């Protein structure tokens, strides 16, 4: 378009401007001399009319180069570590199973993922859930702590590895606040008078143990407490065998870290950890089973009294009206 504008002006606006070449040819006609302005534009001239290099000057020199991957790597690693720490603190944490007290549900060496988010919303553990909790009253006293190196400590701190130093336990919730849990003979375990069918108990074990150290018991769980037992009933130092501690064997709800939801490692052991159906049987919760009747009775009494009072008023009014009319 610049060439077209130049030709239009030369045909109407006066004498044509000479190039100054001795042969009278225009500049660049034979390949020598300055290039046409259109070619400057194709080379990157922003307005089609500047000199070569105007763009570089406007951008402050050479065009910016992308940052090297090796320079961005520390930033990416830092972001990943922060995210891992946040996930461990508020969402999910990995734990290692160090003993056989939860066999066959969990075997020694399994890695489980624990849901830590739900308790933040006020949810409390329910019957049948497998939970991780802090040592409530010296249950792990005297237990050896595995030695770890600096790398293992760092990875466990951000949640990429289970912590070997935290004194945490993993058991199954059998009773919650208000429940009565009982063991007689070899079982079954009775919850609020209902026998529990416990398919998760280690094959070859009896649901209850016959001994004088805590195997035979009948307890009522206080509010804000839990009664926990291991699935390997003959090899689990659970609530039964800590009834002489300050909590009488109960685990405070505040000590619960979270619920174990899945076996994540090894891959051949991958499985979820749902609540068994035995805890859904009708009438299991005696306290809640009686509550609707009590609440219904409490709500019905004021209603009956109100209706009775209204009926008395209605029956009294005609008598007064009748008497007035008779007198009138």
C-alpha positions as a Markdown table, in Angstrom:
| # | Residue | x | y | z |
|---|---|---|---|---|
| 1 | Unk | 0.0 | 0.0 | 0.0 |
| 2 | Unk | 2.9 | 2.3 | 0.6 |
| 3 | Unk | 4.1 | 1.8 | -3.0 |
| 4 | Unk | 0.5 | 2.5 | -4.3 |
| 5 | Unk | 0.4 | 5.8 | -2.3 |
| 6 | Unk | 3.7 | 6.8 | -3.7 |
| 7 | Unk | 2.6 | 6.1 | -7.3 |
| 8 | Unk | -0.7 | 8.0 | -6.8 |
| 9 | Unk | 1.1 | 11.1 | -5.5 |
| 10 | Unk | 3.6 | 11.1 | -8.3 |
| 11 | Unk | 0.8 | 11.1 | -11.0 |
| 12 | Unk | -1.2 | 14.1 | -9.7 |
| 13 | Unk | 0.8 | 16.2 | -7.2 |
| 14 | Unk | 3.5 | 17.6 | -9.4 |
| 15 | Unk | 6.8 | 16.7 | -10.9 |
| 16 | Unk | 8.1 | 13.3 | -10.0 |
| 17 | Unk | 10.9 | 13.4 | -7.6 |
| 18 | Unk | 14.1 | 12.1 | -9.0 |
| 19 | Unk | 16.1 | 9.4 | -7.3 |
| 20 | Unk | 19.4 | 10.9 | -8.0 |
| 21 | Unk | 20.7 | 7.8 | -9.8 |
| 22 | Unk | 22.6 | 8.5 | -13.0 |
| 23 | Unk | 20.6 | 6.0 | -15.0 |
| 24 | Unk | 17.3 | 7.4 | -13.9 |
| 25 | Unk | 16.1 | 4.1 | -12.4 |
| 26 | Unk | 14.3 | 4.2 | -9.1 |
| 27 | Unk | 16.1 | 3.0 | -6.0 |
| 28 | Unk | 16.0 | -0.8 | -5.6 |
| 29 | Unk | 14.9 | -1.5 | -9.2 |
| 30 | Unk | 18.0 | -3.5 | -9.9 |
| 31 | Unk | 18.3 | -5.1 | -6.5 |
| 32 | Unk | 20.5 | -2.4 | -5.1 |
| 33 | Unk | 19.7 | 0.4 | -2.8 |
| 34 | Unk | 17.2 | 0.5 | 0.0 |
| 35 | Unk | 14.4 | -2.0 | 0.1 |
| 36 | Unk | 10.7 | -1.0 | -0.3 |
| 37 | Unk | 8.8 | 0.0 | 2.8 |
| 38 | Unk | 6.5 | -3.0 | 2.4 |
| 39 | Unk | 9.3 | -5.4 | 2.9 |
| 40 | Unk | 10.3 | -3.5 | 6.1 |
| 41 | Unk | 6.7 | -4.1 | 7.4 |
| 42 | Unk | 7.0 | -7.9 | 6.7 |
| 43 | Unk | 10.2 | -8.0 | 8.6 |
| 44 | Unk | 8.3 | -6.9 | 11.7 |
| 45 | Unk | 8.1 | -3.1 | 11.4 |
| 46 | Unk | 5.1 | -2.3 | 13.7 |
| 47 | Unk | 3.6 | 0.7 | 11.8 |
| 48 | Unk | 5.0 | 0.0 | 8.4 |
| 49 | Unk | 7.0 | 3.2 | 8.4 |
| 50 | Unk | 9.8 | 3.0 | 10.8 |
| 51 | Unk | 13.4 | 1.9 | 10.4 |
| 52 | Unk | 14.6 | -1.6 | 11.1 |
| 53 | Unk | 15.2 | -2.2 | 14.8 |
| 54 | Unk | 12.4 | 0.1 | 16.0 |
| 55 | Unk | 10.6 | -2.9 | 17.6 |
| 56 | Unk | 13.7 | -4.0 | 19.5 |
| 57 | Unk | 14.2 | -0.4 | 20.8 |
| 58 | Unk | 10.5 | -0.2 | 21.9 |
| 59 | Unk | 10.8 | -3.6 | 23.8 |
| 60 | Unk | 14.0 | -2.5 | 25.5 |
| 61 | Unk | 16.4 | -4.6 | 23.6 |
| 62 | Unk | 16.4 | -8.3 | 22.8 |
| 63 | Unk | 13.0 | -10.2 | 23.1 |
| 64 | Unk | 12.5 | -12.0 | 26.4 |
| 65 | Unk | 13.6 | -15.6 | 26.6 |
| 66 | Unk | 11.5 | -18.2 | 28.5 |
| 67 | Unk | 12.8 | -19.1 | 32.0 |
| 68 | Unk | 15.0 | -22.2 | 32.2 |
| 69 | Unk | 13.3 | -25.3 | 33.6 |
| 70 | Unk | 16.1 | -25.7 | 36.1 |
| 71 | Unk | 15.4 | -22.2 | 37.4 |
| 72 | Unk | 11.7 | -23.0 | 37.8 |
| 73 | Unk | 12.2 | -26.4 | 39.4 |
| 74 | Unk | 12.8 | -25.1 | 43.0 |
| 75 | Unk | 9.6 | -23.1 | 42.8 |
| 76 | Unk | 7.7 | -26.2 | 41.6 |
| 77 | Unk | 9.1 | -28.3 | 44.3 |
| 78 | Unk | 8.3 | -25.7 | 46.9 |
| 79 | Unk | 4.7 | -25.5 | 45.8 |
| 80 | Unk | 4.4 | -29.3 | 45.8 |
| 81 | Unk | 5.8 | -29.4 | 49.4 |
| 82 | Unk | 3.4 | -26.8 | 50.6 |
| 83 | Unk | 0.4 | -28.6 | 49.0 |
| 84 | Unk | 1.5 | -31.9 | 50.5 |
| 85 | Unk | 1.8 | -30.3 | 54.0 |
| 86 | Unk | -1.7 | -28.8 | 53.6 |
| 87 | Unk | -3.1 | -32.1 | 52.5 |
| 88 | Unk | -1.5 | -33.9 | 55.4 |
| 89 | Unk | -2.8 | -31.3 | 57.9 |
| 90 | Unk | -6.3 | -30.9 | 56.8 |
| 91 | Unk | -7.3 | -33.7 | 54.3 |
| 92 | Unk | -5.5 | -37.0 | 54.2 |
| 93 | Unk | -2.5 | -38.6 | 56.0 |
| 94 | Unk | -0.8 | -41.9 | 55.5 |
| 95 | Unk | -0.2 | -44.2 | 58.4 |
| 96 | Unk | 1.8 | -47.5 | 58.6 |
| 97 | Unk | 0.4 | -50.6 | 60.4 |
| 98 | Unk | 3.2 | -51.7 | 62.8 |
| 99 | Unk | 1.5 | -54.7 | 64.4 |
| 100 | Unk | -1.0 | -57.6 | 63.9 |
| 101 | Unk | -3.7 | -56.3 | 66.2 |
| 102 | Unk | -6.1 | -55.6 | 63.3 |
| 103 | Unk | -5.6 | -58.7 | 61.2 |
| 104 | Unk | -7.0 | -59.8 | 58.9 |
| 105 | Unk | -8.5 | -56.5 | 58.0 |
| 106 | Unk | -5.1 | -54.8 | 58.2 |
| 107 | Unk | -1.8 | -56.6 | 58.1 |
| 108 | Unk | 1.6 | -55.5 | 59.4 |
| 109 | Unk | 3.3 | -53.2 | 56.8 |
| 110 | Unk | 0.0 | -52.0 | 55.2 |
| 111 | Unk | -0.3 | -48.3 | 54.5 |
| 112 | Unk | -3.7 | -46.7 | 55.1 |
| 113 | Unk | -5.0 | -43.3 | 54.2 |
| 114 | Unk | -6.8 | -41.5 | 57.0 |
| 115 | Unk | -9.6 | -39.0 | 56.4 |
| 116 | Unk | -8.8 | -35.9 | 58.5 |
| 117 | Unk | -11.2 | -33.5 | 56.9 |
| 118 | Unk | -14.5 | -34.9 | 58.2 |
| 119 | Unk | -13.8 | -34.2 | 61.9 |
| 120 | Unk | -13.2 | -30.5 | 61.0 |
| 121 | Unk | -17.0 | -30.3 | 60.2 |
| 122 | Unk | -18.0 | -31.6 | 63.6 |
| 123 | Unk | -18.5 | -35.3 | 62.6 |
| 124 | Unk | -17.7 | -37.8 | 65.3 |
| 125 | Unk | -16.7 | -41.5 | 64.8 |
| 126 | Unk | -19.4 | -44.0 | 64.4 |
| 127 | Unk | -19.7 | -47.7 | 65.3 |
| 128 | Unk | -17.8 | -50.0 | 63.0 |
| 129 | Unk | -15.4 | -47.4 | 61.7 |
| 130 | Unk | -11.6 | -48.1 | 61.8 |
| 131 | Unk | -10.0 | -45.0 | 63.4 |
| 132 | Unk | -6.5 | -43.7 | 64.1 |
| 133 | Unk | -6.2 | -42.0 | 67.5 |
| 134 | Unk | -3.4 | -40.6 | 69.7 |
| 135 | Unk | -2.3 | -42.7 | 72.6 |
| 136 | Unk | -5.0 | -41.7 | 75.2 |
| 137 | Unk | -3.3 | -42.9 | 78.4 |
| 138 | Unk | 0.0 | -44.6 | 77.9 |
| 139 | Unk | -1.2 | -47.5 | 75.9 |
| 140 | Unk | 2.1 | -47.6 | 74.0 |
| 141 | Unk | 4.3 | -47.0 | 77.0 |
| 142 | Unk | 7.5 | -49.1 | 76.7 |
| 143 | Unk | 6.9 | -49.8 | 73.0 |
| 144 | Unk | 10.1 | -49.3 | 70.9 |
| 145 | Unk | 10.2 | -46.4 | 68.5 |
| 146 | Unk | 11.8 | -47.2 | 65.1 |
| 147 | Unk | 14.9 | -45.1 | 64.2 |
| 148 | Unk | 14.5 | -42.8 | 61.3 |
| 149 | Unk | 17.0 | -40.6 | 59.3 |
| 150 | Unk | 16.7 | -36.9 | 58.4 |
| 151 | Unk | 15.1 | -37.7 | 55.0 |
| 152 | Unk | 12.4 | -39.9 | 56.5 |
| 153 | Unk | 11.6 | -37.3 | 59.1 |
| 154 | Unk | 11.2 | -34.6 | 56.5 |
| 155 | Unk | 9.0 | -36.7 | 54.3 |
| 156 | Unk | 6.8 | -37.8 | 57.3 |
| 157 | Unk | 6.5 | -34.2 | 58.4 |
| 158 | Unk | 5.0 | -33.2 | 55.1 |
| 159 | Unk | 2.9 | -36.3 | 54.9 |
| 160 | Unk | 4.6 | -38.2 | 52.1 |
| 161 | Unk | 5.6 | -40.9 | 54.5 |
| 162 | Unk | 4.0 | -42.3 | 57.7 |
| 163 | Unk | 5.5 | -40.9 | 60.9 |
| 164 | Unk | 7.4 | -43.4 | 62.9 |
| 165 | Unk | 7.6 | -41.2 | 66.0 |
| 166 | Unk | 3.9 | -40.3 | 66.6 |
| 167 | Unk | 2.4 | -42.5 | 69.2 |
| 168 | Unk | -0.9 | -43.4 | 67.4 |
| 169 | Unk | -3.0 | -46.5 | 67.4 |
| 170 | Unk | -5.6 | -48.0 | 65.0 |
| 171 | Unk | -8.7 | -49.9 | 66.2 |
| 172 | Unk | -12.3 | -50.4 | 65.3 |
| 173 | Unk | -15.1 | -48.5 | 67.1 |
| 174 | Unk | -17.5 | -50.8 | 68.8 |
| 175 | Unk | -19.4 | -48.4 | 71.1 |
| 176 | Unk | -20.0 | -44.7 | 71.2 |
| 177 | Unk | -21.4 | -42.4 | 73.9 |
| 178 | Unk | -24.5 | -43.9 | 75.6 |
| 179 | Unk | -23.9 | -47.5 | 74.3 |
| 180 | Unk | -23.5 | -50.6 | 76.6 |
| 181 | Unk | -20.9 | -53.1 | 75.4 |
| 182 | Unk | -20.7 | -56.5 | 76.9 |
| 183 | Unk | -18.7 | -59.7 | 76.6 |
| 184 | Unk | -19.6 | -63.0 | 78.3 |
| 185 | Unk | -17.7 | -66.2 | 77.6 |
| 186 | Unk | -16.3 | -66.4 | 74.1 |
| 187 | Unk | -19.0 | -64.1 | 72.7 |
| 188 | Unk | -20.6 | -62.8 | 70.7 |
| 189 | Unk | -20.0 | -59.2 | 71.7 |
| 190 | Unk | -23.4 | -57.6 | 72.7 |
| 191 | Unk | -24.1 | -53.9 | 71.9 |
| 192 | Unk | -27.1 | -52.5 | 73.7 |
| 193 | Unk | -28.3 | -56.1 | 74.2 |
| 194 | Unk | -28.0 | -57.0 | 70.5 |
| 195 | Unk | -25.4 | -59.7 | 69.4 |
| 196 | Unk | -23.0 | -58.5 | 66.8 |
| 197 | Unk | -22.1 | -60.7 | 63.8 |
| 198 | Unk | -18.5 | -59.7 | 63.3 |
| 199 | Unk | -17.1 | -61.2 | 60.0 |
| 200 | Unk | -14.0 | -58.9 | 60.3 |
| 201 | Unk | -12.7 | -60.8 | 63.4 |
| 202 | Unk | -9.5 | -62.7 | 62.7 |
| 203 | Unk | -10.4 | -66.3 | 61.6 |
| 204 | Unk | -9.8 | -68.7 | 64.4 |
| 205 | Unk | -10.4 | -66.0 | 67.1 |
| 206 | Unk | -13.4 | -65.8 | 69.3 |
| 207 | Unk | -15.2 | -62.4 | 69.6 |
| 208 | Unk | -14.6 | -62.3 | 73.3 |
| 209 | Unk | -11.7 | -63.7 | 75.3 |
| 210 | Unk | -12.1 | -65.7 | 78.6 |
| 211 | Unk | -9.6 | -64.1 | 81.0 |
| 212 | Unk | -9.5 | -62.0 | 84.2 |
| 213 | Unk | -7.5 | -59.2 | 82.7 |
| 214 | Unk | -10.4 | -57.5 | 80.9 |
| 215 | Unk | -11.7 | -60.1 | 78.4 |
| 216 | Unk | -15.0 | -60.3 | 80.3 |
| 217 | Unk | -16.7 | -57.0 | 80.8 |
| 218 | Unk | -19.9 | -54.9 | 80.7 |
| 219 | Unk | -19.4 | -51.2 | 80.3 |
| 220 | Unk | -21.5 | -48.1 | 79.4 |
| 221 | Unk | -19.7 | -45.7 | 77.2 |
| 222 | Unk | -19.7 | -42.1 | 78.6 |
| 223 | Unk | -20.6 | -39.2 | 76.3 |
| 224 | Unk | -17.6 | -37.9 | 74.3 |
| 225 | Unk | -15.9 | -41.3 | 74.6 |
| 226 | Unk | -15.4 | -44.5 | 72.5 |
| 227 | Unk | -15.0 | -48.2 | 73.2 |
| 228 | Unk | -12.5 | -49.7 | 70.7 |
| 229 | Unk | -11.4 | -53.2 | 69.9 |
| 230 | Unk | -8.9 | -54.8 | 67.5 |
| 231 | Unk | -10.1 | -57.3 | 64.9 |
| 232 | Unk | -7.4 | -59.7 | 66.1 |
| 233 | Unk | -9.2 | -60.3 | 69.4 |
| 234 | Unk | -6.6 | -62.6 | 70.9 |
| 235 | Unk | -3.7 | -60.2 | 70.1 |
| 236 | Unk | -5.0 | -56.7 | 70.7 |
| 237 | Unk | -4.3 | -54.6 | 73.7 |
| 238 | Unk | -7.4 | -52.4 | 73.3 |
| 239 | Unk | -10.1 | -50.9 | 75.5 |
| 240 | Unk | -10.6 | -54.2 | 77.3 |
| 241 | Unk | -7.1 | -54.3 | 78.8 |
| 242 | Unk | -6.8 | -50.6 | 79.8 |
| 243 | Unk | -9.9 | -50.3 | 82.1 |
| 244 | Unk | -7.6 | -49.3 | 85.0 |
| 245 | Unk | -6.2 | -46.2 | 83.3 |
| 246 | Unk | -7.4 | -42.7 | 83.8 |
| 247 | Unk | -10.0 | -43.1 | 81.1 |
| 248 | Unk | -11.1 | -46.5 | 82.2 |
| 249 | Unk | -10.2 | -47.9 | 78.8 |
| 250 | Unk | -12.3 | -45.4 | 76.8 |
| 251 | Unk | -10.8 | -43.3 | 74.1 |
| 252 | Unk | -11.7 | -39.6 | 74.1 |
| 253 | Unk | -13.3 | -38.4 | 70.8 |
| 254 | Unk | -10.8 | -35.4 | 70.9 |
| 255 | Unk | -7.9 | -37.9 | 70.6 |
| 256 | Unk | -9.2 | -39.2 | 67.2 |
| 257 | Unk | -7.0 | -38.2 | 64.3 |
| 258 | Unk | -9.4 | -39.5 | 61.6 |
| 259 | Unk | -11.0 | -42.5 | 60.0 |
| 260 | Unk | -9.0 | -45.0 | 57.9 |
| 261 | Unk | -10.8 | -45.2 | 54.6 |
| 262 | Unk | -8.6 | -47.2 | 52.2 |
| 263 | Unk | -5.6 | -49.5 | 52.2 |
| 264 | Unk | -3.2 | -47.7 | 49.8 |
| 265 | Unk | -0.1 | -49.9 | 49.9 |
| 266 | Unk | 0.9 | -52.5 | 48.8 |
| 267 | Unk | -1.1 | -52.4 | 45.5 |
| 268 | Unk | -2.1 | -56.0 | 45.9 |
| 269 | Unk | -3.8 | -55.2 | 49.2 |
| 270 | Unk | -5.7 | -52.1 | 47.9 |
| 271 | Unk | -9.2 | -52.1 | 49.5 |
| 272 | Unk | -11.7 | -49.7 | 51.1 |
| 273 | Unk | -12.6 | -49.9 | 54.8 |
| 274 | Unk | -16.4 | -49.6 | 54.9 |
| 275 | Unk | -18.6 | -49.9 | 58.0 |
| 276 | Unk | -19.8 | -53.5 | 58.3 |
| 277 | Unk | -23.6 | -54.3 | 57.9 |
| 278 | Unk | -23.8 | -55.7 | 61.5 |
| 279 | Unk | -23.8 | -52.1 | 62.8 |
| 280 | Unk | -26.9 | -51.3 | 60.7 |
| 281 | Unk | -29.2 | -53.9 | 62.3 |
| 282 | Unk | -32.6 | -52.5 | 63.6 |
| 283 | Unk | -32.9 | -51.7 | 67.2 |
| 284 | Unk | -29.1 | -51.6 | 67.8 |
| 285 | Unk | -29.2 | -48.1 | 69.2 |
| 286 | Unk | -31.4 | -48.5 | 72.3 |
| 287 | Unk | -31.0 | -44.9 | 73.3 |
| 288 | Unk | -32.1 | -43.5 | 70.0 |
| 289 | Unk | -34.8 | -46.2 | 69.7 |
| 290 | Unk | -36.5 | -44.9 | 72.8 |
| 291 | Unk | -36.0 | -41.2 | 72.0 |
| 292 | Unk | -38.7 | -40.9 | 69.4 |
| 293 | Unk | -41.3 | -42.2 | 71.7 |
| 294 | Unk | -40.2 | -40.0 | 74.6 |
| 295 | Unk | -40.1 | -36.9 | 72.3 |
| 296 | Unk | -43.5 | -37.8 | 70.8 |
| 297 | Unk | -45.0 | -38.1 | 74.3 |
| 298 | Unk | -43.5 | -34.8 | 75.4 |
| 299 | Unk | -44.9 | -33.1 | 72.3 |
| 300 | Unk | -48.3 | -34.7 | 72.6 |
| 301 | Unk | -48.9 | -33.6 | 76.2 |
| 302 | Unk | -49.0 | -29.8 | 75.5 |
| 303 | Unk | -51.2 | -30.5 | 72.4 |
| 304 | Unk | -53.7 | -32.5 | 74.4 |
| 305 | Unk | -53.9 | -29.9 | 77.2 |
| 306 | Unk | -54.3 | -27.1 | 74.6 |
| 307 | Unk | -57.1 | -29.0 | 72.8 |
| 308 | Unk | -58.9 | -29.7 | 76.1 |
| 309 | Unk | -58.7 | -26.1 | 77.1 |
| 310 | Unk | -60.1 | -25.0 | 73.7 |
| 311 | Unk | -63.0 | -27.5 | 74.0 |
| 312 | Unk | -63.9 | -26.2 | 77.5 |
| 313 | Unk | -64.1 | -22.6 | 76.1 |
| 314 | Unk | -66.3 | -23.6 | 73.2 |
| 315 | Unk | -68.7 | -25.5 | 75.5 |
| 316 | Unk | -68.9 | -22.7 | 78.0 |
| 317 | Unk | -69.8 | -20.0 | 75.4 |
| 318 | Unk | -73.2 | -21.4 | 74.4 |
| 319 | Unk | -74.3 | -21.7 | 78.0 |
| 320 | Unk | -73.6 | -18.0 | 78.5 |
| 321 | Unk | -75.3 | -17.0 | 75.3 |
| 322 | Unk | -78.3 | -19.1 | 76.1 |
| 323 | Unk | -78.6 | -17.6 | 79.5 |
| 324 | Unk | -78.5 | -14.1 | 78.1 |
| 325 | Unk | -81.1 | -14.8 | 75.5 |
| 326 | Unk | -83.4 | -16.3 | 78.1 |
| 327 | Unk | -83.0 | -13.3 | 80.4 |
| 328 | Unk | -83.6 | -10.9 | 77.5 |
